[in-house]
Amino acid sequence: MSLENQQVLYFKFFLASSSISAASADKMMIKARGGKVWHKKAKQAGEVPKGLTGLDKEATWSYSKTDGWIYGHGSFSLTSHTKTVVGLFIWMPNSASEAKRLGEEAPKFTDLLKTVCMDSKADDETLYSDLLTECGIKLLTVPRAGMDKTERRQLMIAEQLKAENRKIYRNRAITVEPMQAVIKEIFGLEECWMRGNRSNRWILAAMGIAVQMAQHQADQENQSTWKIKEAVCGL
């Protein structure tokens, strides 16, 4: 069984035993090992600049308003509300859509999750409808301005803007976002530990398992699921 599937199994156990039914998702960009970048035009042409060694050729480019353009790999995180526990911390291509990944991962928790939150990158009526009708999971996001031309879209936006849903959505800021920062600090993820998709997929999944183990122990001992660095690092 893969480490990623082990994460899924643990989160199912946690959700079932805690009766928590809401979670938030996000993507984190991680710079390629060594900070070496392969500029987009050169990468598309398959041309490695002379003298550029130690390059991660499988890394990709992505952009965020906070960090700008990053050449590297991505991590996809899913974190519970109420009691903050990491459900998933797994690799994804840096250039890939986190909303699409959410659409792939959230159905694994059908009958356990009732609500999942993601930023405006998940503002997609099809994704919203599919999760709700096929999985019974309500997607809460931030509707984009001016995107209210169809009736289905208007109904989705009306649901998003309900006071009780805005209250649930605000938990993103105190769950998945800061928990990613905790994981980044614990493992020193200013840049990737390894090069290549396969290696980064393995190491990020292993990190996720280590965090889940530490959080499970903390939960069993009625301790904070945030203060886990010593347990993760074996200190």
Beta strands, then each sheet from edge to edge (+ up, - down):
strand 1: 22-31
strand 2: 60-64
strand 3: 68-80
strand 4: 86-93
strand 5: 115-117
strand 6: 138-140
sheet 1: 2+ 3- 1+ 5+ 6+
sheet 2: 2+ 3- 4+
end
